[in-house]
Amino acid sequence: MACRPQRGVLHGLSAAIIVFTCGCSGYVRTTAVTAIAREIQPGSSAVVANLESSSNPIGEGVIVFVRADSDCAPRYAWLWLNDRTPGYAMDRASQALTPRLATLSDAAPATLKRFGSEPQALRTAVRDAVCQVARK
């Protein structure tokens, strides 16, 4: 079961996080949002201001995402495991904002196993989880 979204707004080096409700560690989710925000290209403050997080519905890690304006699915999304492992962009649009991060398609098989699936199935599970939370 995924955690409810957490919004993060970064101001310089500090992060102000508003936590709604969550069944997973707020600290871990805050760390994930901060780690991905640091990777986002300068000039993308609107993206950083709209970052949310949720637990990975089918494996390890935290999903950091920005919702699309037109529907509940993520417009941009990344997966984060821990502070020793770089995050992964879920798709090319997300990777364009975080060029130092590899895409999920480039992840090693062992990393994909930790995330819980191959890239396409994981993208579908993330979309479904984000949309399910939006409907509540």
Secondary structure, DSSP 8 states (H G I E B T S, - for coil): -----EEEEEETTEEEEEE---SS-HHHHHHHHHHHHHHS-TT-HHHHHTEEEEE-SSSSSEEEEEE-SSSSSEEEEEEE-BTTB--EESSHHHHHH-TTSEEGGGS-HHHHHHHTS-HHHHHHHHHHHHHHHHH-
